């Protein structure tokens, strides 16, 4: 028997962002560019994901647009 999904009908952009940040940190680890990933969350809903990887270059561009506008 299949149970109806209780997922919201609108996208949960916060969870998408959290997942993207976690996957980026994991990719840095898997490619050998970091050794530590820290994840912190509290009861108010605030969260932090950090690694000791390469980071984002400020001067980098993608399609002639600043890279950090995509991040």
Residue pairs with C-beta under 8 A, 6 or more apart in sequence:
18 47
18 49
21 49
22 39
22 49
25 34
25 37
25 49
25 50
25 51
25 53
26 37
28 34
28 51
28 53
28 54
29 35
29 37
29 51
29 53
33 53
33 54
34 51
34 52
34 53
34 54
35 52
36 51
36 52
37 49
37 50
37 51
38 48
38 49
38 50
38 51
39 47
39 48
39 49
40 47
40 48
40 49
41 47
41 48
56 67
56 68
56 71
57 67
58 67
58 68
60 66
60 67
61 67
62 70
